[in-house]
Amino acid sequence: MAAGGRAVARLDDGRVVFVEGAAPGETVEAEILADKGRFLEGRVLRVLDPSPDRVEPACPHFGDCGGCSWQYLSYPAQLEAKRSILEDSLRRLARLESWPRIEIAAPDSPWGGRNRAQFQPPSLPGRPWGFFAAGTRRTVELSQCPVLAPELQGVWTELSGRGADPLAERRGRSAFAWGGQGRRWIRGPDDPPGEAAQVDVGGKILRFSVDGFFQSHLGMLPRMVEEVVGEGRGAEAWDLYSGVGLFAAHLEDRYGIVHAVESDPLAAKHAPGNLVRAVHHQSGVEDWLEERIRSGTGENPDLVVVDPPRQGMTSRAVSALVSLRPRTVRYVSCAHDTLSRDLRQFLTNSFHLDRIVLMDLYPHTPHMEVVVSLHGDL
């Protein structure tokens, strides 16, 4: 399986064919959709000799809905495919020849764990809302969604009386929903901000905007916090790209001084109220780090947590951070390719890779969260 979720085949001339809907080790009849010169793109028409890892998809919308493109793979095969994709990224982009054994943290069940969803309006008023079909703005009207948490089941029907333009910009067309711990919150297009969503993670009450960012798999968050915060204690910790303070709220119990840095205004609206002792800074990470360098007050924090967006850290941010020589860095990534790129910059600046944990917050998709731990030579 390749990054992006398609299977890899080769023609007799050596060119790669990325085949949507195929599994490793099986024989299929495929249709070529595009010839890109060095590679081709195709999709399965018929499975001739199926892989033992192929299973019957559980969702009736599979193949039409744009989500959950790996439902035809057994769950163990999905996890191994993600491990292989991550290893390939470490080899090619981080240019590593070896690395610590990749540990996998997975939910007890790959179903019913998704706590956040973004629903799209139907083409006709009065119909159920749903999700976009792959690569289009056509809405697949939902009758069920087995990956969503119980609190979000049926939201598509509740929204059916509401109208929105399917071609509008994201916030003008989408209904954002978050559900967990017996409650749910929904914000539709043009709704006022309303009540903040609220959850308990490891005894910490966290509030966040329903249409803002918060992790999507509540059941996996205690394990993620455990991996990121660790068992260490110390004088000072930083939480960079801190969001609403998920990690900073737990770091407060272990470190004398905690700085939480986040520029997003929706996160900054709630983060100060989620933190007790941590100092919240509404600032870009690069600016904040460079100010620490100028002031001479930022060297050698005991722990720095970085949880950047999909684009990863900027080279400017990594350069500033490595110059401050933190003892330990825990990098939380939702994009293995930018993680590997940034790891290369850390590792060429006298940091060492200690631990890699692949966290499966998104079963039935090729997406993965990864937590890596690095230590620096002081």
Buried (B, 14 or more C-beta within 10 A) or exposed (E): BBBEBBBEBEEEEEBBBBBBBBBBEBEBEBEEEEEEEEBBBBBBEEBEEBBEBBBEBBBEBBBBBBBBBBBBBBBEBBBBBBBBBBBBBBBEBBEBEEBEEBEBBBBEEBBBBBBBBEBBBBEEEEBBBBBBBBEEEBBBBBEEBBBBBEBBBBBBBBBBEBEBEBEBEEEEBBBBBBBBEEEBBBBBBEEEEEEBBBBEBBEBEBBBBBBBBBBBBBBBBEBBBBBBBBEEEBEBBBBBBBBBBBBBBBBBBBBEBBBBBBBBEBBBBBBBBBBEEBEBBBBBBBBBBBBBBEEEEBEEBBBBBBBBEEEBBBEBBBBBBBBBBBBBBBBBBBBBBBBBBBBBBBBEBEBEBEBBBBBBBBBBBBBBBBBBBBBBEE
